[in-house]
Amino acid sequence: MRIAYLTQSYPPMISGAALVVQRQAKGMAKAGHEVVVICASDEDRSYKLSSDDVLVIRLRSLRNPLRVKQRFGIWSPAMIATHLEAFHPQIAHFHDPLPLAGLSATRRLTSPPVNVLTIHQLPWFVSLYIPSLRRPVESVFWEYGTRLTKSFDEVITPSETIADMVSVHTKRRPFVISNGIDLEHFNPIPRFEGEGDALRRKYQLDADLPVILYVGRVDTDKQVDLLVQAVSQTLRSVKAQLLIIGDGRRLERIIELTKKLGIHHLCHFPGFISPDGDLPGLFRLGSVFCTASVIEIQSSVVLEAAASGLPIVAFQASSMPELISDGESGYLVPALDIAGMADRIGSLLQNPANATAMGLAGLRIAQKHSSANSIKAHIALFESLVRSSENGQPA
């Protein structure tokens, strides 16, 4: 098959969606399919680059003032159509919440492809930033989403929870396929002897203290401030250190919060660390992984933590119950229950044997979400859609 991926963000610009698209593009190419990615340029110019049998076409872009190290493209349908016509895709796979120019472009082609949308964001991503207007904002965006999903031959979500939610609001049931995770990188096995000691020295971690780990963006929607408050309560009775990996617009505020709470000397902020670099090893250093986000479509970092053998503490919200078996692979506490989160973190740190057992249970869950399984499921769906299209049947 010839598959075109259309997305704003793509590595080296990092986001959850960007990494998902990269895994899928490389996986499809490795499986023998022709792949092109059309995305926003990470530089002040347009250019093309071929790597791992994937042609990446980066189009002109502007700096995104709302996201650290992100850019977004403003493209005309004609510009996109020119590149697509040269590739002649059978599948156009969209990973962007505002793909109208791309949809218009595919309809201009001599042989229009099957259009597929994977949902990575829902209206709550916007409404969290303007809580006073939450209901009207979400209403407007759900109305837009309803019209949008009708424009695609197939819609995909990575979890049943989100599929249920989309179905209720749009009256269309999405196809469910996990985004997948790279189990070759994220697993409990160190890359080399002494990996843990080397990483502790490199990132100045206390070798005698267990590590409470958070990985991800440090922005409003991730609610890292609630996690820090919970950890602050935990540290009143348990000796540990907090490692926050990632950057974002609220990073400086979070650092100031740790100072205000008197735990800054037990906190580490190394910033963004590449999944192709030290990140997998730092996951393996963790004693427990925590997140306070309540808007996850499917949390890649939670799956990566589970794949690394870590027990997880999270709020019982969005797709988390599909990824965490409460009391078996970690703990789910009521949303916004800071004291409950603090208690669960502390109980895991005080009972390492129980934490290890939970980590092993989480590993079994994560292994079901391998990139290989995700690629196989996408191939099966795409081949079915292409057959239906070639036979003149509705996709």
C-alpha positions in Angstrom: 0.0 0.0 0.0 0.9 3.6 -0.4 0.2 5.5 2.8 0.5 9.2 3.4 0.6 10.5 7.0 -0.6 14.1 7.5 0.4 15.7 10.9 1.5 19.0 12.2 4.2 17.7 14.7 6.8 15.2 13.8 10.2 14.5 15.4 12.5 16.3 16.1 9.4 18.2 17.3 8.2 16.1 20.2 4.6 15.4 21.2 2.7 12.2 21.9 1.1 12.3 18.5 4.4 13.0 16.8 6.0 9.9 18.3 3.0 7.8 17.4 3.1 8.9 13.8 6.9 8.3 13.6 6.4 4.7 15.0 3.6 4.0 12.6 5.4 5.4 9.6 8.6 3.5 10.3 6.6 0.3 11.1 4.6 0.5 7.9 7.8 1.1 5.8 9.5 -1.8 7.5 6.5 -4.0 6.6 7.1 -3.2 3.0 4.6 -0.3 2.4 5.4 3.0 0.7 5.2 5.8 3.2 5.3 9.6 3.0 4.8 12.0 5.9 3.7 15.6 5.4 4.2 17.8 8.4 5.2 21.2 9.7 8.8 22.1 9.2 11.0 22.3 12.3 13.0 25.1 10.7 12.3 28.4 8.9 12.2 26.6 5.6 10.5 23.8 3.7 12.6 20.7 2.9 12.4 17.0 2.3 14.3 14.2 4.0 14.3 10.4 3.5 15.1 8.2 6.5 14.3 4.5 7.3 12.5 4.3 3.9 10.1 7.1 5.0 10.0 10.3 2.9 9.3 13.3 5.2 8.1 16.4 3.5 8.3 19.4 5.9 6.3 22.4 4.8 6.6 26.1 5.8 5.6 26.7 9.5 5.4 29.3 12.2 6.5 29.1 15.9 3.7 27.8 18.2 3.4 30.4 21.0 1.5 27.9 23.2 3.9 25.0 23.1 7.6 24.8 23.8 9.7 23.9 20.8 6.7 23.4 18.6 5.7 24.9 15.2 2.6 24.7 13.1 2.0 24.9 9.4 -0.5 27.1 7.5 -0.8 25.3 4.3 -3.1 25.6 1.3 -5.0 22.6 -0.2 -3.1 23.2 -3.4 0.3 22.9 -1.7 -0.7 19.6 0.0 -2.3 18.3 -3.2 0.8 18.8 -5.2 2.8 16.6 -2.9 0.1 14.0 -2.6 -0.5 13.8 -6.4 3.1 12.9 -6.9 2.9 10.1 -4.3 -0.6 8.9 -5.3 -1.6 7.5 -1.9 -4.2 4.8 -1.3 -4.6 5.8 2.3 -4.3 9.3 3.7 -4.0 9.0 7.5 -4.6 12.2 9.4 -3.2 12.8 12.9 -4.3 16.4 13.4 -7.4 18.0 14.9 -7.6 20.7 12.1 -7.2 18.9 8.9 -9.6 20.7 6.6 -6.9 21.8 4.1 -5.6 18.2 3.9 -9.2 16.9 3.3 -9.7 19.4 0.6 -6.4 18.4 -0.9 -7.2 14.7 -1.1 -10.4 15.5 -2.9 -8.5 17.3 -5.6 -6.4 14.2 -6.5 -6.9 12.2 -9.7 -7.5 9.1 -7.6 -8.7 10.3 -4.1 -7.4 8.0 -1.3 -9.3 6.6 1.6 -9.2 9.2 4.4 -8.6 8.0 7.9 -8.4 10.1 11.1 -6.8 9.1 14.4 -8.1 11.2 17.3 -5.3 12.4 19.6 -7.2 15.3 21.2 -10.7 16.0 22.4 -12.4 19.4 23.3 -11.2 19.2 26.9 -7.6 20.0 25.6 -8.9 23.5 24.9 -11.4 23.9 27.7 -8.8 23.2 30.4 -7.1 26.4 29.5 -10.3 28.5 29.8 -12.3 26.8 32.5 -14.7 29.7 32.9 -16.0 28.9 29.4 -15.7 25.1 29.5 -19.2 24.2 28.5 -19.7 26.5 25.6 -16.1 25.8 24.3 -16.6 22.1 24.5 -20.0 22.3 22.8 -18.6 24.2 19.9 -15.7 21.8 19.5 -17.9 18.7 19.7 -20.1 20.2 17.0 -17.0 20.7 14.9 -15.9 17.2 15.7 -19.2 15.7 14.7 -19.0 17.4 11.2 -15.4 16.4 10.9 -15.8 12.7 11.7 -18.5 12.5 9.0 -15.9 13.6 6.4 -13.7 10.6 7.0 -14.0 7.0 5.7 -12.8 5.7 9.1 -12.0 7.2 12.5 -9.7 5.6 15.0 -9.2 6.0 18.7 -6.5 4.2 20.7 -8.9 3.3 23.6 -12.4 2.0 24.2 -13.1 4.7 26.7 -12.4 7.5 24.2 -14.3 5.5 21.5 -17.4 5.5 23.8 -17.1 9.2 24.4 -16.7 10.1 20.7 -19.6 7.8 19.9 -21.9 9.5 22.4 -21.1 13.0 21.1 -20.8 12.4 17.3 -23.1 9.3 16.9 -20.2 7.5 15.1 -18.4 4.6 16.7 -14.6 4.8 16.0 -12.4 1.8 15.3 -10.2 1.1 18.3 -6.4 0.4 17.8 -3.8 1.1 20.4 -1.1 3.6 19.5 1.5 1.0 20.5 4.8 1.4 22.4 8.3 0.5 21.5 9.1 -2.5 23.7 12.6 -2.8 22.3 13.4 0.5 24.0 11.1 0.4 27.0 11.5 -2.7 29.0 13.0 -3.7 32.4 16.3 -5.0 31.0 19.3 -2.5 31.4 21.2 -1.8 28.1 24.5 -2.4 29.8 26.0 -3.4 33.2 26.0 -0.5 35.6 23.4 1.5 33.6 21.6 2.6 36.8 24.7 3.8 38.6 25.9 5.7 35.5 22.5 7.5 35.1 22.3 8.4 38.8 25.7 10.0 38.5 24.9 11.8 35.3 21.6 13.2 36.5 22.9 13.8 40.1 20.3 11.5 41.7 20.7 10.3 45.3 21.7 6.6 45.1 20.1 6.0 48.5 16.6 7.4 47.7 13.8 5.7 45.7 12.7 7.7 42.6 9.1 9.0 42.1 9.0 9.5 38.4 7.0 11.8 36.1 7.6 12.0 32.3 5.7 14.3 30.0 4.9 17.9 29.1 4.8 20.4 32.0 1.7 22.3 30.8 -1.7 23.2 32.3 -3.5 20.2 31.0 -1.1 17.7 32.6 -1.7 19.1 36.1 1.8 18.5 37.3 1.2 20.9 40.2 -1.3 18.4 41.7 1.3 15.7 41.4 3.9 17.9 43.2 1.5 18.6 46.0 0.8 14.9 46.4 4.5 14.1 46.5 5.1 16.8 49.0 2.6 15.1 51.3 4.3 11.7 50.7 7.7 13.1 51.6 6.5 14.0 55.0 6.7 10.4 56.1 8.7 8.6 53.4 12.3 9.3 52.2 12.4 9.6 48.4 13.2 12.0 45.5 11.1 13.3 42.6 12.3 13.2 39.1 10.3 15.3 36.6 11.4 14.7 33.0 10.0 17.1 30.3 9.6 20.7 29.5 6.7 23.0 29.0 5.4 26.5 29.6 4.7 25.8 33.3 8.0 24.3 34.2 9.3 27.4 36.0 6.1 27.6 38.0 6.5 23.9 39.0 10.1 24.5 40.1 8.9 27.5 42.2 6.1 25.3 43.7 8.7 22.8 44.9 10.6 25.6 46.6 7.4 26.9 48.3 6.6 23.4 49.5 10.1 22.9 50.9 10.9 19.9 48.7 13.1 21.5 46.0 16.2 19.8 47.4 14.6 16.5 46.7 13.5 17.3 43.1 15.3 17.0 39.8 14.3 18.7 36.5 16.6 17.5 33.7 14.2 18.8 31.0 13.3 16.9 27.8 15.2 13.6 27.4 15.0 11.7 24.1 13.3 8.3 23.9 16.3 7.3 21.8 18.7 8.5 24.5 18.6 8.1 28.3 14.9 8.1 28.8 14.3 4.3 28.8 17.1 3.8 31.4 15.6 6.6 33.6 12.3 4.8 33.5 14.1 1.7 34.8 15.5 3.8 37.7 12.0 4.7 38.9 10.4 3.1 41.9 6.9 4.4 41.0 5.5 6.4 38.1 2.8 9.0 38.8 0.6 11.2 36.7 -2.2 13.7 37.6 -3.6 14.1 34.1 -7.3 13.5 33.6 -7.5 14.0 29.8 -5.4 11.2 28.3 -6.6 9.7 25.1 -4.0 6.9 25.6 -1.0 7.8 27.8 2.2 6.6 26.0 4.3 7.5 29.1 2.0 5.3 31.3 2.5 2.4 29.0 6.2 3.0 28.8 6.4 3.1 32.6 4.4 -0.2 32.7 6.7 -1.7 30.1 9.7 -0.8 32.2 8.2 -2.7 35.2 7.0 0.3 37.3 3.9 0.4 39.4 1.7 3.4 38.5 -0.4 5.8 40.5 -2.9 7.9 38.6 -6.3 9.6 38.8 -9.2 7.4 37.8 -10.1 9.3 34.7 -10.2 9.2 30.9 -8.5 6.0 29.6 -6.5 5.2 32.7 -8.6 2.2 33.9 -7.8 0.5 30.6 -4.0 0.8 31.2 -3.9 0.3 35.0 -5.5 -2.5 36.9 -6.3 -0.9 40.3 -4.7 -2.9 43.1 -2.8 -5.1 40.7 -0.5 -3.1 38.5 -0.8 0.2 40.4 -3.4 2.4 42.0 -6.2 4.6 40.7 -7.5 7.3 43.0 -10.5 9.6 42.5 -9.7 12.5 40.2 -8.2 15.5 42.1 -7.7 13.4 45.3 -4.2 14.7 46.2 -4.2 13.1 49.6 -5.2 9.8 48.1 -2.5 9.9 45.6 0.1 10.8 48.3 -1.1 7.8 50.4 -0.8 5.4 47.4 2.7 6.6 46.4 3.8 6.2 50.0 2.4 2.7 50.4 4.3 1.6 47.3 7.6 3.1 48.5 7.2 1.5 51.9 6.5 -1.9 50.4 9.0 -2.6 47.6 8.0 -6.3 47.3 4.4 -5.2 46.5 5.6 -2.5 44.1 7.7 -5.1 42.2 4.7 -7.5 41.9 2.6 -4.6 40.6 5.3 -3.7 38.2 5.3 -7.2 36.8 1.5 -7.1 36.4 1.8 -3.8 34.5 4.4 -5.2 32.3 2.0 -7.9 31.1 -0.6 -5.2 30.3 2.0 -3.1 28.4 3.1 -6.0 26.2 -0.4 -6.2 24.7 0.2 -2.7 23.3 3.4 -3.4 21.3 4.1 -1.4 18.2 4.1 -4.7 16.3 0.5 -5.4 17.3 -0.5 -1.8 16.5 1.0 -2.0 13.0 -0.6 -5.3 12.3 -4.0 -3.9 13.3 -3.6 -0.8 11.1 -2.5 -2.9 8.1 -5.5 -5.1 8.4 -7.9 -2.1 8.7 -6.2 -0.3 5.8 -6.2 -3.3 3.5 -9.9 -3.8 4.2 -10.7 -0.1 3.5 -8.7 -0.1 0.2 -10.4 -3.3 -1.0 -13.8 -1.8 -0.3 -12.8 1.4 -2.1 -11.5 -0.5 -5.1 -14.7 -2.5 -5.3 -16.8 0.7 -5.2 -18.2 0.0 -1.8 -18.5 2.5 1.1 -15.4 2.3 3.3 
